[in-house]
């Protein structure tokens, strides 16, 4: 039986002589036509790759035989290929065994090829392997190389020809992947042989790179297989890998290959354009993942490539000079090597990795606009307003509350002094420097745990890549980030204070502890109790400075916290919901239920949390090895175990108590404070597992395992969070808009002080909030404000009932949204509401209900939502008003807290639209007597009138706050060493003599 076979040759790979074509027709009777392809200028008888599928010669053919210039098929190769292709209808292509000429016998080049899941070519043929019949059997393969590939003509007309954009190493693989996507299989035809001039283009992916073109071959193949929707992400990944490889080559003193990697990086856009047509022709998903090679198989192939042609001499040492340093180090623990370069220092690698991750994760935060979103309140407020809030025990959220500011606000104000009081700029710098800063601080403070630089670098990496810290950065949890940065300093300073027993060291430890506790209120009570026990046990008066800075910073806050104990379960910042983690998830370091939208796309349903949890198992392994070691530091092991267990217990308590952070629903208390203790304990356990070093074989194996598994897991966690932030975005954003519309802001900050009622719907529920110019900023996000709304027993958390002020607000919102056209202006006037805003996210029915209310004028749309103004029949709405005996309301203009009341009749009342008891009123320097006005602040006004002031500061609170700042200043002065030595003193006669130590103190060993 005869068949019609068309031979297709790509002239871009080289010219082919006419006599060679004649020889093919003579040796293979089934060859009926030839098709020459070229992407160059148009020539007679030569087709382009795009029009090859519709060439007339293919219409008359049954099969297409792909050959390359210089390929020499055996006389029976074509018949064997046709016979193999006709054995099953599911076959879409068959290929021969490719060989090349050898010194004595033909050498195998390829016999079916595959790739790793990442797209790196793996050729199962060993370099220099001869053909001994080992591949003379039919077998399914992922792909075959182009020389000698036989494909049905109908399939070629459907999917086209191999792409000229790919090099020979990947051209056949990509084309076979295209055939498999069409629903066919690929087989190796036994006995069919095609010889090629050289084997180099068909070998496995090699490292180090053998040529400048090798990396671009791999890039083009991976881009060709990438779905069009993920091309940009693939380019970013390939570019990052090429950049890291270039840095590695530079560190390895290989600038030539570094230049090759950079050249491939710069060529990525051109490679993406070159492979665009291949991506357009691909359809479906390749189901042949079972045929992929493992990474281990690729490493074996690469070793064989490196060993090819370079046999090692047996029983022969290098003729060079004796390596004294290496020989001595092999049998001794003496360090004889020179100091390592700064580029090769472990800390450099950690800082580079965390710095790159920080830039990729948080790049969207750079630029104009105020930071907001997540749990981070807006910080674009003047420093003067922050200081006034610290000295004033009134929270202006809604209708006001008599609550002091958070201690964290004082910390931020002091830290913002180098930034000229710009809190927003301070937090931006803090956010970008958090990961490398945490690593650097831990590296410096870990010297007391393990002196070797390698172990300290590992501890720094684990600390910076903790899931709790990464999640806090993504969600904007300012308190957790501040506490995480300063916790190693606090531990180091506290250990130093206990060791030296001096006020100087104790004051430094107290300052660090105060900052940590400001960001982690849950730890205030246990840490304070531990410090009191320490004072009682050690009986050193100077150590009282470990406690005084905390008392000074927290003094005004603690007075109110005693009445609202839920505040210790409340994380500083804006309320932000999260998925409460299970106990085993807390034990592996996750402050929220682990998840990743990126991994959810690649993994089966429900597998993502388990994968993320598995990444933290090396930490548990380190803890187990630390606890089972014979040679160990008992003090460090005990302290680390206590910290880890205490942190885990605290996290479980925080998750179980369900401390409410919002008025409308209950959410779990964020356990980042407890995981801070767990992180410190984990670092200590890792240090115990690696130091002091042992030199037996089992100990070296344990050390090597931990040095690989622990940083590998940390980097994987860092990579997952970085990818999640790049693809899924952050909870933090930048906004150029003010909290209120421009007109409403002008009235709110003006002499009338009008408020704005903001309405929204979420999940079918109506939400209303009284907003002012400071709403949503750090001035109105006190933890005590959130804690006072929650009551009930420890395991029965529920919202507190509404007071008279909140009831008045709820009544006004109900009348406004009833949709019956009722007149709610009197209720809004009592609340000093001059504007109503309906968010764009609210349901359309809410806007219709508000529109029909009497006395509201639609002003249009703003960035904050749809805006209405409340129009009154008489005097304008004002936050401070004068009520006459006949019921007439007269607005009172207030300028910087001062106002003037004209003379008039007796019985007038000055009313302030806020909760009673927040503001005191003085007229002519004398306090006005209180009057009755329901939930509002009211004072009786004499007939003579006069000039007066509104004061919301209280002498007791101001004195307490100023005293606390003075204590902090004294602690700073005490912490300065002023040239005093850290050496302990012993007294002899009338002189104090420093103790001379001839050896460091020995650590307790088990």
Residue pairs with C-beta under 8 A, 6 or more apart in sequence:
2 29
2 30
3 30
3 62
3 63
3 82
4 30
4 32
4 33
4 60
4 61
4 62
4 63
5 28
5 30
5 31
5 32
5 61
5 62
5 63
5 64
5 65
5 78
5 82
5 150
6 31
6 32
6 33
6 34
6 35
6 57
6 58
6 61
6 63
6 64
6 65
6 153
7 21
7 24
7 31
7 33
7 34
7 35
7 65
7 67
8 34
8 35
8 37
8 52
8 64
8 65
8 66
8 67
8 161
9 16
9 34
9 35
9 36
9 37
9 67
9 68
9 69
10 37
10 38
10 49
10 68
10 69
10 162
10 164
11 36
11 37
11 38
11 40
11 46
11 69
12 37
12 38
12 39
12 40
12 164
13 68
13 69
13 168
14 68
14 69
14 70
15 69
16 36
16 69
21 34
24 31
24 67
24 73
25 31
27 73
27 75
28 73
28 75
28 77
28 78
28 79
30 63
30 78
30 79
30 82
31 65
31 78
32 60
32 61
33 57
33 60
33 61
34 57
35 47
35 52
35 55
35 57
35 58
35 64
36 45
36 46
36 47
37 46
37 47
37 48
37 49
37 52
37 161
37 164
38 46
38 47
38 48
39 48
39 49
39 164
42 48
47 55
49 160
49 161
49 163
49 164
50 160
50 277
52 58
52 156
52 160
52 161
53 156
53 157
53 158
53 159
53 160
53 161
54 157
58 64
58 153
58 156
58 157
59 157
61 153
62 152
62 153
63 82
63 85
63 150
63 151
63 152
63 153
64 150
64 151
64 152
64 153
64 156
65 78
65 81
65 148
65 149
65 150
66 146
66 147
66 148
66 149
66 150
66 151
66 161
66 162
67 73
67 147
67 148
67 194
68 146
68 147
68 168
68 196
70 196
70 197
71 147
71 148
71 194
71 195
71 196
72 194
72 195
72 196
73 96
73 148
73 192
73 193
73 194
73 195
74 192
74 193
74 194
74 195
76 191
76 192
77 96
77 148
77 192
77 193
77 194
78 150
78 192
80 96
80 189
80 190
80 191
80 192
81 94
81 95
81 96
81 148
81 150
81 189
81 192
82 150
83 189
84 91
84 94
84 138
84 187
84 189
84 190
84 192
85 91
85 93
85 94
85 150
85 152
85 189
87 138
88 185
90 183
90 184
90 185
91 184
91 185
91 186
91 187
92 151
92 152
92 155
92 179
92 180
92 182
92 183
92 184
92 185
92 186
93 144
93 149
93 150
93 151
93 155
93 175
93 176
93 179
93 184
93 186
93 187
94 144
94 149
94 150
94 186
94 187
94 188
94 189
94 192
95 112
95 141
95 144
95 145
95 148
95 149
95 150
95 172
95 186
95 187
95 188
95 189
95 192
96 144
96 147
96 148
96 188
96 189
96 192
96 193
96 194
97 108
97 110
97 111
97 131
97 135
97 188
97 192
97 193
97 194
98 108
98 109
98 110
98 111
98 145
98 147
98 148
98 193
98 194
98 195
98 196
98 202
99 106
99 107
99 108
99 109
99 131
99 193
99 194
99 195
99 196
100 106
100 107
100 109
100 195
100 196
100 197
100 198
100 199
101 107
101 195
102 128
102 130
105 130
105 131
106 130
106 131
106 193
106 195
107 128
107 129
107 130
107 131
107 199
108 125
108 129
108 130
108 131
108 135
109 125
109 145
109 196
109 199
109 202
110 123
110 125
110 144
110 145
110 202
111 124
111 125
111 135
111 188
112 124
112 135
112 139
112 141
112 142
112 143
112 144
112 186
112 188
113 121
113 122
113 123
113 124
113 141
113 142
113 143
113 144
113 145
113 172
113 173
113 202
114 122
114 124
114 141
114 142
114 143
114 291
114 292
114 293
115 121
115 122
115 142
115 143
115 173
115 292
115 293
116 122
116 292
116 293
116 294
116 295
116 297
116 298
117 289
117 292
118 222
119 218
119 221
119 222
119 225
120 204
120 205
120 218
120 298
121 169
121 170
121 173
121 203
121 204
121 205
121 218
121 221
122 204
122 205
122 293
122 297
122 298
122 301
123 202
123 203
123 204
123 301
124 293
124 297
124 301
126 304
127 199
127 203
127 304
127 305
127 308
128 308
131 193
135 188
135 190
136 190
136 191
137 190
138 187
138 188
138 189
138 190
139 187
139 188
140 185
140 186
140 187
140 291
141 186
141 187
141 188
141 291
142 173
142 176
142 177
142 180
142 186
142 288
142 291
142 292
143 172
143 173
143 175
143 176
143 177
143 186
144 172
144 176
144 186
144 188
145 168
145 172
145 202
146 162
146 168
146 171
146 172
146 175
147 194
147 196
148 192
148 194
149 172
149 175
150 189
151 179
155 179
155 182
155 184
158 182
159 178
159 179
159 182
159 281
160 178
160 281
161 175
162 171
162 172
162 174
162 175
163 171
163 174
163 175
163 224
163 275
163 277
163 278
164 171
165 220
165 224
165 274
165 275
165 277
165 278
166 174
166 217
166 220
166 221
166 224
166 275
166 278
167 201
167 213
167 217
167 220
168 201
168 202
169 201
169 202
169 203
169 217
170 217
170 218
170 220
170 221
170 224
173 221
174 221
174 224
174 225
174 278
176 186
177 225
177 286
177 288
178 281
178 282
179 186
180 186
180 286
180 287
180 288
181 282
181 283
181 284
181 285
181 286
182 284
196 202
203 305
204 298
204 301
204 302
204 305
205 214
205 218
205 298
205 301
205 302
206 214
206 302
206 305
206 306
207 302
208 254
208 257
209 215
209 257
209 260
209 261
211 260
212 260
212 263
214 260
215 242
215 260
215 261
215 264
216 264
216 267
216 271
219 238
219 242
219 264
219 267
219 268
219 271
220 271
220 274
220 275
222 234
222 238
223 231
223 234
223 235
223 238
223 271
223 272
223 275
223 279
224 275
224 278
224 279
224 282
225 282
226 234
226 279
227 279
228 279
228 280
231 272
231 279
233 727
235 268
235 269
235 272
236 726
238 265
238 268
239 265
239 268
242 261
242 262
242 264
242 265
242 268
243 261
243 262
243 265
245 258
245 261
246 258
246 259
246 261
246 262
246 265
247 258
247 352
249 255
249 257
249 258
249 261
250 258
251 343
251 344
324 336
325 336
325 337
328 334
328 336
329 335
329 336
329 337
333 695
342 348
345 453
345 457
346 453
346 454
346 456
346 457
346 458
347 439
347 440
347 443
347 453
347 456
347 457
347 460
349 457
350 436
350 439
350 443
350 457
350 460
350 461
350 464
351 436
351 439
351 440
353 461
353 715
353 718
354 435
354 436
354 438
354 439
354 461
354 464
354 465
354 718
355 435
355 436
357 435
357 718
357 719
357 721
357 722
358 432
358 433
358 434
358 435
358 436
359 432
360 722
360 725
360 726
361 473
361 474
361 721
361 722
361 725
361 726
361 730
362 431
362 432
362 473
362 725
362 730
364 729
364 730
364 732
364 733
364 734
365 371
365 428
365 431
365 432
365 730
365 732
365 734
366 428
366 432
367 734
368 734
368 736
369 734
369 735
369 736
370 378
370 379
370 380
370 424
370 734
370 735
370 736
371 378
371 379
371 424
371 427
371 428
371 476
371 732
371 733
371 734
372 378
372 732
372 733
372 734
372 735
372 776
373 476
373 730
373 731
373 732
373 733
374 474
374 475
374 476
374 477
374 574
374 576
374 730
374 731
374 732
375 475
375 476
375 477
375 478
375 571
375 573
375 574
375 575
375 576
375 670
375 731
376 427
376 476
376 477
376 478
376 573
376 574
376 732
377 573
377 574
377 776
377 777
377 778
377 780
377 781
378 424
378 739
378 776
378 777
378 778
379 412
379 423
379 424
379 426
379 427
379 777
379 778
380 423
380 424
380 777
381 423
381 774
381 777
381 778
381 779
382 421
383 413
383 416
383 420
383 421
383 422
383 423
385 774
385 779
386 409
386 412
386 413
386 421
386 423
386 778
386 779
387 413
389 405
389 409
389 779
390 405
390 409
390 410
390 413
390 961
391 953
391 957
391 958
391 961
391 962
392 405
392 952
392 953
392 957
393 402
393 403
393 404
393 556
393 560
393 952
393 953
393 954
393 957
394 400
394 401
394 402
394 403
394 918
394 919
394 952
395 401
395 402
395 403
395 405
395 780
395 782
395 784
395 785
396 772
396 774
396 779
396 780
397 775
397 780
397 781
397 782
397 785
398 769
398 770
398 806
398 809
399 770
399 805
399 806
399 809
399 831
399 913
399 914
399 915
399 935
400 914
400 915
400 918
401 784
401 785
401 788
401 915
401 918
402 915
402 917
402 918
403 560
403 782
403 784
403 785
403 788
404 556
404 557
404 559
404 560
404 782
404 784
404 957
404 961
405 556
405 557
405 779
405 782
406 518
406 557
406 572
406 781
406 782
406 783
406 784
407 514
407 517
407 518
407 553
407 554
407 557
408 478
408 479
408 482
408 518
408 519
408 572
409 778
410 518
410 553
410 964
410 965
411 482
411 515
411 518
411 519
411 553
412 423
412 426
412 427
412 778
413 421
413 423
414 968
415 426
416 422
416 423
416 425
416 426
419 425
419 426
419 429
423 778
427 478
430 481
430 482
430 485
431 473
431 481
434 469
434 473
434 481
434 484
434 485
435 464
435 465
435 469
435 473
436 464
437 485
438 460
438 463
438 464
438 469
438 484
438 485
439 460
439 461
439 463
439 464
440 460
441 485
441 486
441 488
441 489
442 456
442 459
442 460
442 463
442 464
442 488
442 683
443 456
443 457
443 459
443 460
445 488
445 489
445 491
445 492
446 455
446 456
446 459
446 460
446 488
446 683
446 687
447 456
448 492
448 495
449 456
449 459
449 636
449 683
449 684
449 687
449 691
450 456
450 459
450 687
450 690
450 691
451 691
452 691
452 693
454 707
455 687
455 690
455 691
458 686
458 690
458 707
458 710
458 711
459 683
459 686
459 687
461 711
461 714
461 715
462 619
462 682
462 683
462 686
462 710
462 711
462 714
463 469
463 488
463 679
463 683
464 714
464 718
465 714
465 715
465 717
465 718
466 484
466 589
466 675
466 679
467 589
467 590
467 591
467 594
467 612
467 616
467 717
467 721
468 480
468 484
468 589
468 590
468 591
468 672
468 675
468 676
468 679
469 480
469 481
469 484
469 679
470 717
470 718
470 721
471 477
471 590
471 591
471 592
471 672
471 721
472 480
472 481
472 484
472 591
472 672
473 481
474 721
474 724
474 725
474 730
474 731
474 732
475 576
475 578
475 731
475 732
476 573
476 574
476 576
476 730
476 731
476 732
477 571
477 573
477 576
477 670
477 672
478 519
478 572
478 573
479 518
479 519
479 520
479 521
479 571
479 572
479 573
479 672
480 519
480 520
480 571
480 591
480 670
480 672
480 673
480 676
481 519
482 515
482 516
482 518
482 519
483 515
483 516
483 517
483 518
483 519
483 520
483 672
483 673
483 676
484 676
484 679
486 512
486 515
486 516
486 519
487 516
487 676
487 679
487 680
488 680
489 512
490 509
490 512
490 513
490 515
490 516
491 680
493 505
493 508
493 509
493 512
493 513
494 509
494 512
494 513
494 546
496 505
496 508
496 509
496 982
497 505
497 506
497 508
497 509
497 543
497 546
498 534
498 538
498 543
499 505
500 982
500 984
501 538
501 540
501 542
501 543
501 984
502 542
502 980
503 542
503 543
503 545
503 974
504 974
504 975
504 976
504 977
504 980
505 982
506 542
506 543
506 544
506 545
506 546
507 545
507 546
507 548
507 549
507 971
507 972
507 974
507 975
508 975
509 545
509 546
510 545
510 546
510 547
510 548
510 549
510 550
510 971
511 549
511 968
511 971
511 972
511 975
513 527
513 531
513 546
513 549
513 550
514 549
514 550
514 552
514 553
514 554
514 968
516 523
516 676
517 523
517 524
517 527
517 550
517 553
517 554
518 553
518 554
518 572
519 572
520 672
520 673
520 676
521 567
521 568
521 569
521 570
521 571
521 572
521 673
521 783
522 568
522 569
522 650
522 654
522 669
522 673
522 674
523 650
523 673
523 674
523 676
523 677
524 550
524 554
524 568
525 568
526 646
526 650
527 550
528 547
528 550
531 546
531 547
531 550
532 547
534 543
534 546
535 543
535 544
535 546
535 547
545 971
545 974
548 967
548 970
548 971
549 967
549 968
549 971
551 558
551 964
551 967
552 963
552 964
552 965
552 966
552 967
552 968
552 971
553 964
553 968
554 964
555 960
555 961
555 963
555 964
556 957
556 960
556 961
556 964
557 784
559 960
560 567
560 784
561 567
561 568
561 784
561 787
564 784
564 787
564 788
565 787
566 659
566 660
566 787
566 790
566 797
567 783
567 784
567 786
567 787
569 654
569 657
569 659
569 669
569 787
570 659
570 661
570 669
570 783
570 786
570 787
571 661
571 669
571 670
571 672
571 673
571 783
572 781
572 783
573 781
574 776
574 781
575 661
575 662
575 667
575 786
576 661
576 731
577 662
577 665
577 667
578 591
578 592
578 593
578 667
578 668
578 670
579 592
579 593
579 595
580 592
580 593
580 655
580 667
580 668
581 590
581 591
581 592
581 593
581 594
581 651
581 655
581 671
582 593
583 648
583 651
583 652
583 655
584 613
585 593
585 594
585 609
585 613
586 648
586 651
586 652
586 655
586 671
586 674
586 675
586 678
587 648
587 678
588 613
588 616
588 617
588 619
588 620
589 616
589 619
589 675
589 678
589 679
589 682
590 612
590 613
590 616
591 651
591 670
591 671
591 672
591 675
592 670
593 609
594 608
594 609
594 612
594 613
595 608
595 609
595 612
596 608
596 612
596 720
596 723
596 724
596 728
597 724
597 727
597 728
598 720
598 723
598 724
598 727
598 728
599 607
599 608
599 611
599 612
599 720
600 608
603 611
612 717
612 720
615 713
615 716
615 717
615 720
616 713
616 717
617 713
618 706
618 709
618 710
618 712
618 713
619 682
619 685
619 686
619 710
619 713
621 705
621 706
621 709
622 682
622 685
622 686
622 689
622 706
622 710
623 644
623 682
623 685
623 686
623 689
625 689
625 702
625 706
626 632
626 637
626 640
626 685
626 686
626 688
626 689
627 637
627 641
627 685
629 688
629 689
629 1006
630 1006
631 692
631 694
631 1005
631 1006
632 688
632 692
632 1005
632 1006
633 688
633 691
633 692
633 1003
633 1004
633 1005
634 1004
634 1005
634 1006
635 1003
635 1004
636 684
636 687
636 688
637 684
637 685
637 688
639 684
640 680
640 681
640 682
640 683
640 684
640 685
640 687
640 688
641 681
641 685
642 681
643 677
643 678
643 680
643 681
643 684
644 677
644 678
644 681
644 682
644 684
644 685
645 681
646 674
646 677
646 681
647 674
647 675
647 676
647 677
647 678
647 679
647 680
647 681
648 674
648 678
649 674
650 671
650 673
650 674
650 677
651 671
651 674
651 675
651 678
653 674
654 668
654 669
654 670
654 671
654 673
654 674
655 668
655 669
655 671
656 795
657 669
657 794
657 795
657 797
658 666
658 667
658 668
658 669
658 795
658 797
659 668
659 669
659 787
659 790
659 797
660 666
660 667
660 786
660 789
660 790
660 797
660 798
660 799
661 667
661 669
661 786
662 786
662 789
663 789
663 799
664 765
664 767
664 799
666 790
666 797
666 798
666 799
686 706
686 710
689 702
689 706
690 703
690 706
690 707
692 1003
692 1005
693 699
693 703
694 700
694 703
737 863
737 864
738 745
738 773
739 745
739 771
739 773
739 774
739 775
739 776
739 777
739 864
740 748
740 756
740 771
740 772
740 773
740 775
740 835
740 837
740 864
741 756
741 835
741 837
741 862
741 863
741 864
741 867
742 862
743 835
743 859
743 867
743 869
744 754
744 756
744 834
744 835
744 837
744 867
745 773
747 753
747 754
747 834
747 835
748 754
748 755
748 756
748 772
748 773
749 773
751 893
751 894
751 895
752 834
752 876
752 877
752 878
752 879
752 891
752 893
753 832
753 878
753 879
753 880
753 894
754 832
754 833
754 834
754 835
754 877
754 878
754 879
755 770
755 771
755 772
755 831
755 832
755 833
755 834
755 835
755 879
755 913
756 770
756 771
756 772
756 833
756 834
756 835
756 836
756 837
757 768
757 769
757 770
757 771
757 812
757 813
757 816
757 828
757 831
757 833
757 835
757 836
757 837
758 768
758 769
758 770
758 771
758 837
758 839
758 864
758 865
759 766
759 767
759 768
759 813
759 816
759 817
759 836
759 837
759 838
759 839
759 842
759 846
759 850
760 766
760 767
760 768
760 838
760 839
760 841
760 842
761 767
761 841
761 842
761 843
761 846
762 841
766 813
766 817
766 846
768 809
768 810
768 813
769 775
770 809
770 831
770 833
771 837
772 780
774 780
788 800
789 799
789 800
790 797
790 798
790 799
790 800
791 797
791 798
791 799
791 800
792 798
802 810
803 915
803 935
804 934
804 935
805 914
805 915
805 935
805 936
807 935
808 827
808 830
808 831
808 934
808 935
809 831
811 827
812 824
812 827
812 828
812 830
812 831
812 833
815 822
815 824
815 827
815 853
816 824
816 828
816 836
816 849
816 850
816 853
817 846
817 849
817 850
818 849
819 845
819 848
819 849
819 852
820 852
821 852
821 853
821 854
822 853
822 854
823 853
823 854
823 855
824 853
824 854
824 855
825 854
825 855
825 870
825 871
825 872
828 870
828 877
829 870
829 872
829 877
829 889
830 913
830 936
831 913
832 877
832 878
832 879
832 913
833 870
833 877
834 869
834 870
834 876
834 877
835 867
835 868
835 869
835 870
836 850
836 856
836 867
836 868
836 869
836 870
837 862
837 864
837 865
837 866
837 867
837 868
838 846
838 847
838 850
838 865
838 866
838 868
839 864
839 865
840 865
840 866
842 865
847 866
850 856
850 868
851 858
851 868
855 870
855 871
855 872
856 868
856 869
856 870
856 871
857 868
857 869
857 871
858 866
858 867
858 868
859 867
859 868
859 869
860 866
860 867
861 867
870 877
874 888
874 889
875 881
875 889
875 890
875 891
876 891
877 891
878 891
878 892
878 893
879 894
879 912
879 913
879 914
880 891
880 892
880 894
880 899
880 910
880 911
880 912
880 913
880 950
881 889
881 890
881 891
881 892
881 910
881 911
881 913
882 889
882 890
882 891
882 892
882 901
882 908
882 909
882 910
882 911
882 941
883 889
883 890
883 908
883 909
883 910
883 911
883 933
884 890
884 904
884 905
884 907
884 908
885 905
885 906
885 907
885 908
892 899
892 901
892 910
893 899
894 950
897 949
897 950
897 951
898 947
898 948
898 949
898 950
899 947
899 948
899 949
899 950
900 945
900 946
900 947
900 948
901 908
901 910
901 923
901 941
901 945
901 946
901 947
901 948
902 945
903 943
903 944
903 945
904 943
904 945
905 943
906 942
906 943
907 940
908 940
908 941
908 943
909 931
909 933
909 938
909 939
909 940
909 941
910 921
910 928
910 938
910 939
910 940
910 941
911 933
911 936
911 937
911 938
912 919
912 921
912 936
912 937
912 938
912 950
913 936
914 936
914 937
915 935
915 936
915 937
916 933
916 935
916 936
916 937
916 938
917 937
918 937
918 952
919 937
919 950
919 951
919 952
920 927
920 950
920 951
920 952
921 927
921 928
921 937
921 939
921 948
921 949
921 950
921 951
922 928
922 948
922 949
922 951
923 941
923 942
923 945
923 946
923 947
923 948
924 946
924 947
924 948
928 939
928 940
928 941
928 948
929 939
929 940
930 938
930 939
930 940
931 938
931 939
931 940
932 938
981 994
983 994
983 995
984 994
984 995
985 992
985 993
985 994
985 995
986 992
986 993
986 995
987 993
